[in-house]
Amino acid sequence: MKYPSGIRIIKLPCTGRINPILLLKAVEDGADGVYVVGCKEGDCHYLDGNIKAKKVVKYIKGLLQSIGIDPGRVEMYNLSAADGPLFAQFATEFTERITGLGPLYNNGEI
């Protein structure tokens, strides 16, 4: 399976460990977009980690929108560990979305 080379993967034991600071730090460090991939809803090994992550992503989308940044730069996808082709599809679709939005930073400025 191939996915865009610009994707950087950060593994966590559960998406429930995602916090707003981690997502904002990625943007601050120059990421044009950030997406979270978690277990299918109702299929979390830690019961509700993916539901917590979904709430964090929703919160960050609202925060970005409030400061004039397109909330589409942050997304959450749910799939099983056996869905490698779907992961590659999501990676490609998200990369195309971010490419369409253009770079977030222009000479160090948002």
GIQUI-V618637 format. One record per backbone hydrogen bond with DSSP energy under -1.0 kcal/mol. CO is the residue of the C=O (numbers start at 1). NH is the residue of the N-H. E is the energy in kcal/mol with one decimal. If there is no record, write none. Layout:
# GIQUI-V618637
((CO | NH | E) (CO | NH | E))
This chain:
# GIQUI-V618637
((4 | 7 | -1.5) (14 | 17 | -2.0) (15 | 18 | -2.0) (19 | 23 | -1.5) (20 | 24 | -2.7) (21 | 25 | -2.5) (22 | 26 | -1.5) (23 | 27 | -1.6) (24 | 28 | -2.9) (25 | 29 | -2.4) (26 | 31 | -2.5) (27 | 30 | -1.7) (34 | 75 | -1.7) (36 | 77 | -3.0) (38 | 79 | -2.7) (40 | 43 | -2.3) (44 | 47 | -1.7) (46 | 48 | -2.0) (48 | 52 | -2.2) (49 | 53 | -2.4) (50 | 54 | -1.9) (51 | 55 | -1.7) (52 | 56 | -2.0) (53 | 57 | -2.7) (54 | 58 | -2.3) (55 | 59 | -2.3) (56 | 60 | -2.5) (57 | 61 | -2.5) (58 | 62 | -2.1) (59 | 63 | -2.3) (60 | 64 | -2.9) (61 | 65 | -2.4) (62 | 66 | -2.0) (64 | 69 | -2.9) (65 | 68 | -1.6) (70 | 73 | -1.7) (71 | 74 | -1.7) (73 | 34 | -2.9) (75 | 36 | -2.4) (77 | 38 | -2.8) (80 | 83 | -1.9) (83 | 87 | -2.3) (84 | 88 | -2.3) (85 | 89 | -2.1) (86 | 90 | -2.9) (87 | 91 | -2.6) (88 | 92 | -2.2) (89 | 93 | -2.8) (90 | 94 | -2.9) (91 | 95 | -2.2) (92 | 96 | -2.3) (93 | 97 | -2.2) (94 | 98 | -2.6) (95 | 99 | -2.6) (96 | 100 | -2.1) (97 | 101 | -1.6) (98 | 102 | -1.4) (106 | 109 | -1.0) (109 | 106 | -3.5))
